[in-house]
Amino acid sequence: MLRSLMRGRALLQHSRRGIPQVWIVAAQHRWASSLPMNTVVLFVPQQEAWVVERMGRFHKILEPGLNFLIPIVDRIKYVQSLKEIVIDIPEQSAVSLDNVTLNIDGVLYLRIMDPYKSSYGVEDPEYAVTQLAQTTMRSELGKLSLDSVFREREVLNMNMVTQINQAADTWGIRCLRYEIKDIHVPPKVKEAMQMQVEAERKKRATVLESEGAREAEINIAEGKKQSRILASEATKAETINQAAGEANAVIVQAKAKAQSINMLSEVLSQQCGSQAASLSVAEQYVSAFNNLAKQSNTILLPANTGDVTSMVSQAMGIYSALTKPEAMKEKLTMDAAYPNKSQLVSGNQIFHSET
Protein backbone atom coordinates (compact mmCIF):
# COMPACT_ATOMS: atom_id res chain seq x y z
CA MET A 1 0.00 0.00 0.00
CA LEU A 2 2.77 2.38 0.94
CA ARG A 3 4.68 1.53 -2.24
CA SER A 4 1.64 2.27 -4.43
CA LEU A 5 1.11 5.62 -2.69
CA MET A 6 4.73 6.58 -3.28
CA ARG A 7 4.41 5.55 -6.94
CA GLY A 8 1.30 7.71 -7.35
CA ARG A 9 3.04 10.68 -5.76
CA ALA A 10 6.00 10.22 -8.12
CA LEU A 11 3.65 10.07 -11.10
CA LEU A 12 2.02 13.31 -10.01
CA GLN A 13 5.36 15.06 -9.57
CA HIS A 14 6.64 13.90 -12.96
CA SER A 15 3.43 14.91 -14.68
CA ARG A 16 3.80 18.42 -13.30
CA ARG A 17 7.31 18.58 -14.69
CA GLY A 18 6.07 17.73 -18.16
CA ILE A 19 7.63 14.28 -18.61
CA PRO A 20 5.86 12.03 -21.14
CA GLN A 21 3.74 9.36 -19.45
CA VAL A 22 5.47 6.62 -21.44
CA TRP A 23 8.80 7.44 -19.79
CA ILE A 24 7.21 7.59 -16.33
CA VAL A 25 5.55 4.20 -16.67
CA ALA A 26 8.71 2.63 -18.10
CA ALA A 27 10.89 4.08 -15.35
CA GLN A 28 8.52 2.99 -12.57
CA HIS A 29 8.21 -0.43 -14.13
CA ARG A 30 11.97 -0.80 -14.30
CA TRP A 31 12.66 0.54 -10.81
CA ALA A 32 9.72 -1.02 -8.95
CA SER A 33 7.67 -3.88 -10.29
CA SER A 34 10.33 -5.18 -12.69
CA LEU A 35 13.03 -5.47 -10.05
CA PRO A 36 14.14 -9.09 -9.57
CA MET A 37 13.49 -10.85 -6.26
CA ASN A 38 16.25 -12.05 -3.96
CA THR A 39 16.32 -15.81 -4.48
CA VAL A 40 19.77 -16.35 -2.93
CA VAL A 41 21.16 -17.58 -6.26
CA LEU A 42 20.90 -14.95 -9.01
CA PHE A 43 21.99 -14.84 -12.67
CA VAL A 44 22.68 -11.30 -13.87
CA PRO A 45 22.31 -10.83 -17.69
CA GLN A 46 25.08 -9.38 -19.83
CA GLN A 47 25.21 -5.54 -20.12
CA GLU A 48 23.20 -5.04 -16.93
CA ALA A 49 24.22 -3.84 -13.48
CA TRP A 50 22.13 -4.72 -10.36
CA VAL A 51 22.53 -2.34 -7.43
CA VAL A 52 22.16 -4.19 -4.09
CA GLU A 53 21.34 -2.59 -0.75
CA ARG A 54 21.98 -4.32 2.56
CA MET A 55 19.70 -3.19 5.32
CA GLY A 56 18.86 0.02 3.43
CA ARG A 57 22.43 0.99 2.59
CA PHE A 58 24.38 0.47 -0.62
CA HIS A 59 26.21 -2.83 -0.50
CA LYS A 60 27.57 -3.71 -3.97
CA ILE A 61 26.86 -3.96 -7.69
CA LEU A 62 26.30 -7.43 -9.10
CA GLU A 63 28.34 -8.27 -12.17
CA PRO A 64 26.94 -10.34 -15.08
CA GLY A 65 26.89 -14.06 -14.29
CA LEU A 66 26.35 -16.07 -11.11
CA ASN A 67 25.86 -14.14 -7.84
CA PHE A 68 24.74 -14.99 -4.26
CA LEU A 69 22.74 -12.82 -1.84
CA ILE A 70 21.51 -13.19 1.72
CA PRO A 71 17.71 -13.32 1.90
CA ILE A 72 15.81 -10.55 3.70
CA VAL A 73 19.07 -8.67 4.47
CA ASP A 74 20.06 -7.97 0.84
CA ARG A 75 17.70 -6.32 -1.61
CA ILE A 76 18.02 -5.43 -5.30
CA LYS A 77 17.22 -1.72 -5.43
CA TYR A 78 18.08 -0.65 -9.01
CA VAL A 79 18.65 -2.35 -12.36
CA GLN A 80 20.73 -0.26 -14.74
CA SER A 81 21.23 -1.11 -18.43
CA LEU A 82 24.76 -0.58 -19.71
CA LYS A 83 23.67 -0.53 -23.36
CA GLU A 84 23.56 2.62 -25.45
CA ILE A 85 20.30 4.48 -24.85
CA VAL A 86 18.55 6.56 -27.50
CA ILE A 87 16.40 9.45 -26.28
CA ASP A 88 14.21 11.49 -28.59
CA ILE A 89 14.45 15.16 -27.64
CA PRO A 90 11.02 16.76 -28.27
CA GLU A 91 10.66 19.84 -30.46
CA GLN A 92 11.36 23.12 -28.75
CA SER A 93 11.55 26.78 -29.70
CA ALA A 94 14.72 28.84 -29.48
CA VAL A 95 15.80 32.32 -30.55
CA SER A 96 18.94 32.71 -32.64
CA LEU A 97 21.47 35.51 -32.40
CA ASP A 98 19.69 37.54 -35.09
CA ASN A 99 16.32 37.22 -33.28
CA VAL A 100 14.79 34.48 -35.45
CA THR A 101 12.56 31.97 -33.67
CA LEU A 102 13.42 28.37 -34.56
CA ASN A 103 11.71 25.10 -33.73
CA ILE A 104 14.29 22.34 -33.40
CA ASP A 105 14.33 18.74 -32.22
CA GLY A 106 17.02 16.10 -31.97
CA VAL A 107 18.16 12.67 -30.89
CA LEU A 108 20.45 12.02 -27.94
CA TYR A 109 22.66 8.94 -27.61
CA LEU A 110 24.00 8.20 -24.13
CA ARG A 111 25.30 5.37 -21.97
CA ILE A 112 25.46 4.74 -18.21
CA MET A 113 29.12 4.54 -17.24
CA ASP A 114 28.76 4.41 -13.43
CA PRO A 115 25.68 2.54 -12.12
CA TYR A 116 26.23 3.84 -8.57
CA LYS A 117 26.14 7.54 -9.60
CA SER A 118 23.25 6.91 -11.97
CA SER A 119 21.24 5.30 -9.15
CA TYR A 120 22.01 7.66 -6.28
CA GLY A 121 23.16 10.83 -8.06
CA VAL A 122 19.86 11.78 -9.73
CA GLU A 123 16.21 10.83 -9.31
CA ASP A 124 15.43 10.29 -13.02
CA PRO A 125 18.55 10.14 -15.25
CA GLU A 126 16.69 10.18 -18.55
CA TYR A 127 14.52 13.13 -17.57
CA ALA A 128 17.54 15.03 -16.24
CA VAL A 129 19.53 14.46 -19.43
CA THR A 130 16.54 15.45 -21.58
CA GLN A 131 16.03 18.72 -19.73
CA LEU A 132 19.77 19.38 -19.87
CA ALA A 133 19.81 18.80 -23.64
CA GLN A 134 16.90 21.19 -24.18
CA THR A 135 18.37 24.01 -22.11
CA THR A 136 21.81 23.51 -23.66
CA MET A 137 20.30 23.63 -27.14
CA ARG A 138 18.59 26.94 -26.39
CA SER A 139 21.83 28.34 -25.05
CA GLU A 140 23.90 27.22 -28.05
CA LEU A 141 21.36 28.48 -30.59
CA GLY A 142 21.39 31.88 -28.92
CA LYS A 143 25.09 32.17 -29.80
CA LEU A 144 24.63 31.56 -33.54
CA SER A 145 22.90 33.44 -36.33
CA LEU A 146 20.36 31.79 -38.61
CA ASP A 147 22.86 31.18 -41.42
CA SER A 148 25.41 29.76 -38.98
CA VAL A 149 22.86 27.27 -37.61
CA PHE A 150 22.46 25.65 -41.04
CA ARG A 151 26.12 25.96 -41.95
CA GLU A 152 27.63 24.75 -38.65
CA ARG A 153 25.38 21.90 -37.60
CA GLU A 154 28.36 19.65 -36.91
CA VAL A 155 29.93 22.25 -34.64
CA LEU A 156 26.60 22.71 -32.85
CA ASN A 157 26.29 18.96 -32.27
CA MET A 158 29.82 18.78 -30.86
CA ASN A 159 29.18 21.69 -28.52
CA MET A 160 26.01 19.99 -27.30
CA VAL A 161 27.90 16.80 -26.48
CA THR A 162 30.60 18.73 -24.62
CA GLN A 163 28.15 20.73 -22.52
CA ILE A 164 26.02 17.69 -21.64
CA ASN A 165 29.06 15.61 -20.61
CA GLN A 166 30.30 18.35 -18.30
CA ALA A 167 27.00 18.43 -16.41
CA ALA A 168 26.15 14.71 -16.56
CA ASP A 169 29.50 13.49 -15.26
CA THR A 170 28.23 13.55 -11.66
CA TRP A 171 25.27 11.37 -12.72
CA GLY A 172 27.49 8.63 -14.13
CA ILE A 173 26.14 9.24 -17.63
CA ARG A 174 28.16 9.92 -20.75
CA CYS A 175 26.67 11.51 -23.87
CA LEU A 176 28.08 9.80 -26.95
CA ARG A 177 26.60 12.06 -29.64
CA TYR A 178 23.78 14.44 -30.38
CA GLU A 179 22.11 14.79 -33.76
CA ILE A 180 19.71 17.53 -34.87
CA LYS A 181 16.72 16.04 -36.67
CA ASP A 182 14.74 18.97 -38.04
CA ILE A 183 14.99 22.74 -37.97
CA HIS A 184 11.76 24.63 -38.68
CA VAL A 185 11.79 28.35 -39.46
CA PRO A 186 8.82 30.75 -39.80
CA PRO A 187 7.19 30.81 -43.27
CA LYS A 188 8.16 34.43 -44.01
CA VAL A 189 11.76 33.78 -43.04
CA LYS A 190 11.73 30.69 -45.22
CA GLU A 191 10.49 32.73 -48.20
CA ALA A 192 13.19 35.34 -47.61
CA MET A 193 15.83 32.61 -47.47
CA GLN A 194 14.51 31.14 -50.71
CA MET A 195 14.72 34.54 -52.42
CA GLN A 196 18.23 34.98 -51.10
CA VAL A 197 19.25 31.61 -52.48
CA GLU A 198 17.76 32.43 -55.89
CA ALA A 199 19.54 35.80 -55.97
CA GLU A 200 22.82 34.15 -55.01
CA ARG A 201 22.44 31.57 -57.76
CA LYS A 202 21.64 34.26 -60.35
CA LYS A 203 24.70 36.18 -59.21
CA ARG A 204 26.88 33.09 -59.60
CA ALA A 205 25.41 32.41 -63.05
CA THR A 206 26.13 35.99 -64.16
CA VAL A 207 29.67 35.87 -62.82
CA LEU A 208 30.32 32.52 -64.49
CA GLU A 209 28.91 33.78 -67.78
CA SER A 210 31.10 36.91 -67.68
CA GLU A 211 34.15 34.83 -66.82
CA GLY A 212 33.35 32.52 -69.72
CA ALA A 213 33.08 35.47 -72.12
CA ARG A 214 36.36 36.88 -70.82
CA GLU A 215 38.12 33.54 -71.26
CA ALA A 216 36.70 33.24 -74.78
CA GLU A 217 37.99 36.71 -75.75
CA ILE A 218 41.38 35.95 -74.23
CA ASN A 219 41.58 32.68 -76.14
CA ILE A 220 40.61 34.41 -79.41
CA ALA A 221 43.22 37.14 -78.84
CA GLU A 222 45.86 34.54 -78.01
CA GLY A 223 44.95 32.64 -81.17
CA LYS A 224 45.26 35.76 -83.32
CA LYS A 225 48.57 36.61 -81.66
CA GLN A 226 49.97 33.16 -82.30
CA SER A 227 48.74 33.18 -85.89
CA ARG A 228 50.38 36.56 -86.55
CA ILE A 229 53.61 35.41 -84.95
CA LEU A 230 53.62 32.26 -87.05
CA ALA A 231 52.79 34.24 -90.19
CA SER A 232 55.60 36.73 -89.53
CA GLU A 233 58.03 33.89 -88.87
CA ALA A 234 56.93 32.23 -92.09
CA THR A 235 57.40 35.53 -94.02
CA LYS A 236 60.81 35.98 -92.42
CA ALA A 237 61.87 32.47 -93.33
CA GLU A 238 60.53 32.95 -96.87
CA THR A 239 62.43 36.25 -97.26
CA ILE A 240 65.62 34.70 -95.93
CA ASN A 241 65.27 31.73 -98.22
CA GLN A 242 64.49 33.96 -101.22
CA ALA A 243 67.49 36.21 -100.46
CA ALA A 244 69.71 33.17 -100.03
CA GLY A 245 68.44 31.80 -103.34
CA GLU A 246 69.05 35.10 -105.13
CA ALA A 247 72.53 35.35 -103.62
CA ASN A 248 73.33 31.83 -104.72
CA ALA A 249 71.95 32.62 -108.18
CA VAL A 250 74.11 35.74 -108.43
CA ILE A 251 77.15 33.74 -107.31
CA VAL A 252 76.42 31.03 -109.83
CA GLN A 253 75.88 33.57 -112.59
CA ALA A 254 79.10 35.35 -111.66
CA LYS A 255 81.00 32.07 -111.69
CA ALA A 256 79.44 31.18 -115.04
CA LYS A 257 80.33 34.59 -116.47
CA ALA A 258 83.86 34.32 -115.11
CA GLN A 259 84.22 30.91 -116.72
CA SER A 260 82.82 32.24 -120.00
CA ILE A 261 85.24 35.16 -119.91
CA ASN A 262 88.13 32.81 -119.22
CA MET A 263 87.07 30.55 -122.04
CA LEU A 264 86.61 33.56 -124.38
CA SER A 265 90.06 34.89 -123.52
CA GLU A 266 91.59 31.50 -124.23
CA VAL A 267 89.79 31.30 -127.57
CA LEU A 268 90.78 34.84 -128.55
CA SER A 269 94.42 34.12 -127.77
CA GLN A 270 94.44 31.24 -130.23
CA GLN A 271 94.88 31.43 -134.01
CA CYS A 272 92.00 33.10 -135.93
CA GLY A 273 90.68 34.47 -132.63
CA SER A 274 90.28 37.96 -134.07
CA GLN A 275 88.11 36.62 -136.85
CA ALA A 276 85.91 34.85 -134.36
CA ALA A 277 85.62 38.07 -132.35
CA SER A 278 84.67 39.97 -135.53
CA LEU A 279 81.96 37.39 -136.23
CA SER A 280 80.61 37.71 -132.69
CA VAL A 281 80.55 41.53 -132.88
CA ALA A 282 78.73 41.41 -136.22
CA GLU A 283 76.12 39.02 -134.83
CA GLN A 284 75.56 41.22 -131.75
CA TYR A 285 75.29 44.31 -133.97
CA VAL A 286 72.61 42.71 -136.14
CA SER A 287 70.75 41.46 -133.07
CA ALA A 288 70.84 44.94 -131.52
CA PHE A 289 69.28 46.46 -134.64
CA ASN A 290 66.49 43.91 -134.48
CA ASN A 291 65.46 45.25 -131.06
CA LEU A 292 65.38 48.90 -132.07
CA ALA A 293 62.14 50.82 -131.45
CA LYS A 294 60.66 48.03 -129.33
CA GLN A 295 61.13 49.72 -125.91
CA SER A 296 61.09 53.45 -126.84
CA ASN A 297 59.97 55.71 -129.70
CA THR A 298 63.20 57.76 -129.62
CA ILE A 299 66.06 56.21 -131.61
CA LEU A 300 69.66 57.53 -131.84
CA LEU A 301 71.47 56.04 -134.84
CA PRO A 302 75.07 56.54 -136.04
CA ALA A 303 75.77 58.10 -139.44
CA ASN A 304 76.86 54.85 -141.11
CA THR A 305 74.19 52.55 -139.75
CA GLY A 306 74.01 50.34 -142.79
CA ASP A 307 77.77 49.84 -143.06
CA VAL A 308 78.24 46.74 -140.96
CA THR A 309 81.83 46.23 -142.12
CA SER A 310 82.96 49.65 -140.90
CA MET A 311 81.21 49.12 -137.54
CA VAL A 312 82.89 45.76 -137.05
CA SER A 313 86.27 47.24 -138.07
CA GLN A 314 85.77 50.10 -135.66
CA ALA A 315 84.88 47.68 -132.78
CA MET A 316 87.89 45.47 -133.54
CA GLY A 317 90.13 48.54 -133.64
CA ILE A 318 88.91 49.52 -130.19
CA TYR A 319 89.50 45.96 -128.96
CA SER A 320 93.05 45.89 -130.34
CA ALA A 321 93.75 49.29 -128.82
CA LEU A 322 92.54 48.13 -125.39
CA THR A 323 94.75 45.10 -125.49
CA LYS A 324 97.92 47.24 -125.68
CA PRO A 325 99.57 48.26 -122.35
CA GLU A 326 99.58 51.96 -123.21
CA ALA A 327 95.93 51.84 -124.13
CA MET A 328 95.07 50.06 -120.88
CA LYS A 329 96.94 52.71 -118.89
CA GLU A 330 95.12 55.49 -120.78
CA LYS A 331 91.78 53.77 -120.19
CA LEU A 332 92.45 53.55 -116.46
CA THR A 333 93.28 57.28 -116.46
CA MET A 334 90.03 58.13 -118.28
CA ASP A 335 88.00 55.90 -115.94
CA ALA A 336 89.48 57.73 -112.99
CA ALA A 337 88.65 61.12 -114.56
CA TYR A 338 85.14 60.06 -115.64
CA PRO A 339 83.92 57.48 -113.14
CA ASN A 340 80.30 57.58 -114.32
CA LYS A 341 80.71 57.74 -118.07
CA SER A 342 83.24 56.72 -120.72
CA GLN A 343 83.46 58.44 -124.03
CA LEU A 344 84.25 56.75 -127.29
CA VAL A 345 85.05 59.10 -130.20
CA SER A 346 84.75 57.80 -133.71
CA GLY A 347 84.74 60.14 -136.69
CA ASN A 348 82.10 62.85 -136.28
CA GLN A 349 79.81 60.82 -133.85
CA ILE A 350 80.15 60.71 -130.02
CA PHE A 351 78.54 57.80 -128.12
CA HIS A 352 77.86 58.02 -124.35
CA SER A 353 77.28 54.81 -122.44
CA GLU A 354 76.49 54.34 -118.73
CA THR A 355 79.11 52.39 -116.80
Helices and strands as residue ranges (DSSP letters): H 2-17, H 21-28, I 29-33, E 41-44, E 48-54, E 57-62, E 65-68, E 74-81, E 85-95, E 101-112, H 115-120, H 125-141, H 146-151, H 153-168, G 169-171, E 173-184, H 187-268, H 273-290, H 308-323, H 325-337, E 341-346, E 349-354
